[in-house]
Amino acid sequence: MSSNDEIRLSQLIQTFGPGSIVDLPDASVMIMGLDSWPIAFGNQSMRQISEPRLVKYLTKLLSNTEDGSSWLKEGVALSLFEPPLNGDTTLGRTPPKVPAVKYPRWEVVTDQADTSKQELRRFRSGDKPKAKKGQVISPVRWVAACSKGHIDDIDWRYFVHRGGSCQQTMYMQDRGAAGDPQYITVLCDCGASRKLSELFTENALGACKGYRPWIEGYEATSCPETQRPMTRGAINNYYSQVLKLIALPAGQNDVERRVSEYLPAFEEVRTEQEVLGPVKFGLAPIKKAFEGLDESSIWEALQKIRNEQADALSQDVENPKVQEFSILASGKKTIGENKLSARLHAETLNDAEWRDDTLADTSFIRSLVKVHRLCEVSCLYGFTRIEPAPSPFDEVQEDITLEVQGQSLADKVSWLPAMEQFGEGLFFNFDIPLIREKVKSLGAGNSLEDLKRRYDEWYQKDIIRRKPFPGYEYVFVHSLSHLLIEQISLDAGYPSTSLSERIYALQSDGSSKTTKLGLLLYAAGGGSQGTLGGLLEQAKDIPLTIKRGIARNTVCGNDPICTSGSKSLTSDIDMINGAACHGCLFTAETSCERRNTLLDRQSLLKILEY
C-alpha cells in the first residue's frame, strides 16, 4: 500500500484485517498477516492496549480451535496492540505502514479502442504494469475461496481448457452491457473457449489447494473443500471475527494510569533501581508523562498493575459480559468515577426520573442506567469466508471453543490488533419473569413459536457451526433494541450507524434458561458522535421513544410480504427471522450483534401493547 492509501482504524479491525482484499483507487491489494507487520520486527511504536479480561478470554479461545490445534505462538504471552496510526508518530517520524500486496495476481488489459475484448494475464511479484498507450490495466473481478478460509487466484488456464492447459494468450470477451457472466466468454488463442457463467457450476474450479497468501512464505496445505468462485469485493469474501467488551472501572490513581499507558516500556524492569531507565532514555512522550515522579512511586504502581494482571489471568475464564452485567445491573446510584481518565462512569436512575405509564408500559424494564462514559475495546482475532461465524460470547460459558472453519491472522499469533473507543450509552435491566408472562399471553401458534421452529430447522442443517435457539426473551430484547436504535436515531439526530447494541442474555452455571437479561445501547467512536450527551438525554424520554417506535413499526413499507414472508421461505435469512426487513427492524450490520437475524416485529408489538 502506498503512503497515500489510507483506511480508518475501525475499518482495519472490523472489515479489512489480514487476509482481506481491499479495493484502492488504482489497485486491489490483500492485507498481509501479522507476522509481516512492524511489531514483528521489534518496532514498539504501536501502542499496547492493556485489557487482561480480553487477553485471558482470547488466550483460552485461540488455544481451543475446532481441529484441536492452537493458533498461539508457543511460549509467548498474548498482547494487544493498536495498529499504526498515520499522523500520530513521535518526533515527526514516518509512521509504520500496514503491509499489503497486490491481489489477485491476474489482471485484465483493456484497450480503450475496443473495450469488449480484454487480455487476461497473470503478473509475478515485482512485475511492473506493461500497458501500452490507450490501454488500462485492472485486477480481475473474481477469485476462488473455500469455506475453511483459504483463498486463491482462479486458474483461468485450467478453467478455459477444462482441466488442461496451454501458454497462449487468453482474453475475456463481454457481449453484454452490465458485466453479467452469462454474456462473458473466456477465450484462448489456441481456440479453446468457455462461458464465464460455467465458473459457477459445481466443481468447476476443482479441489482447494489450501493457499493462505496473506501469510508471508506460506506453504499450501491439504484441504478437503471445493473451491468456489466469488467476486473479490463480495461481502462473503471476508467476515471479521471481532470480540468486544466494555472496560470496567480500573480504580487506578494518576501514577498507575500513566504506567498502564506506557506499560511495554517497563517490560524488562525487574527492580526499583531500574525503573527510571525507560523514563530517562525513552522518547519525549514517556519523559513528559513521568516528569516529576520519583522511582519509588513508579515502582509501586508497576508492581500493583503486574499483580492485578497476574491475578486476572489466573482466574477461571468467564464470559466478559458476566462482569459487565453485574456492575451495570448492581443498582448502585453511582458506578465508577466521574473523571476524564475513567473507563466507566454511570448512574442508576430513579423511576421518577424516566417512567411514564401514561405513554407506554415499561414495567418489563427493572432499571435504567445512564452510562456517562464508557470505553469499548475491540479486538480482531480471525476471519471466515463464505459464512460468518457465531460470536464466542453466544456459547455456554464453560465451553470456550473456536468452532469455526476460519483462519488465523498469522501462522502463529503472538499479538492481535485492537482499538479503544470512548462514548456513552443507556443500559436496560429487564424483568425476565414478566417478559415470559407476556410471551405466554401470545397464545399457541404465535409468531415466536413459528420462528423457533424454523430456526431449529436451520440449526439442524449445520449443528456443528451453528448455535441453538437463544430463547424467546432474546428475540424480544433484540427486536426492542433495533426499534430503539432506529427511533433514537430519528429523535436525537444520530446516524443509526453510530449506535451499537450489546445484549446480555446470560445463563447460570448448569442452566439452559436465561437468568440475566440486559441491553446496552451505546455510541462509541473516535469522533464526536456519542460523546456530547445526546444519547444520555434520551433516557428521560424512553417511554415516549417506545410509543413512537410502536407507531412507526405498526405497518411496514413491505407489508403484507414482511409480515407473512416467513410462510414462503426463500433463503436462510427467512428461517432465522420473523417479520423483519429493511423497511422496519433491520439496522446497520455494524450496529447489530447478530447481523440482522433473530428479529420479529409481530411479537414485539403485541408484547409492548399487552
SULWOLIN-V727521 format. One record per helix or strand. SS is the DSSP state (hx for helix, st for strand). FROM is the first residue (numbers start at 1). TO is the last residue. If there is no record, write none. Layout:
BEGIN
ss:SS from:FROM to:TO
ss:SS from:FROM to:TO
END
This chain:
BEGIN
ss:hx from:9 to:14
ss:st from:21 to:23
ss:st from:28 to:31
ss:hx from:34 to:36
ss:hx from:38 to:41
ss:st from:48 to:48
ss:hx from:52 to:62
ss:st from:65 to:65
ss:st from:72 to:72
ss:st from:79 to:81
ss:hx from:90 to:92
ss:st from:100 to:102
ss:st from:106 to:111
ss:st from:114 to:122
ss:st from:135 to:139
ss:st from:142 to:145
ss:st from:151 to:152
ss:hx from:156 to:160
ss:st from:170 to:174
ss:hx from:181 to:183
ss:st from:184 to:188
ss:st from:193 to:195
ss:hx from:196 to:200
ss:st from:207 to:207
ss:st from:226 to:226
ss:st from:228 to:231
ss:hx from:235 to:237
ss:st from:239 to:246
ss:hx from:254 to:261
ss:hx from:263 to:266
ss:hx from:272 to:274
ss:hx from:277 to:281
ss:hx from:284 to:289
ss:hx from:295 to:314
ss:hx from:320 to:328
ss:st from:334 to:336
ss:st from:344 to:348
ss:hx from:351 to:353
ss:st from:365 to:384
ss:hx from:392 to:394
ss:st from:402 to:402
ss:st from:407 to:407
ss:st from:413 to:413
ss:st from:415 to:430
ss:hx from:432 to:440
ss:hx from:447 to:461
ss:hx from:472 to:492
ss:hx from:496 to:498
ss:st from:500 to:507
ss:st from:514 to:525
ss:hx from:536 to:553
ss:hx from:561 to:567
ss:hx from:572 to:575
ss:hx from:601 to:609
END
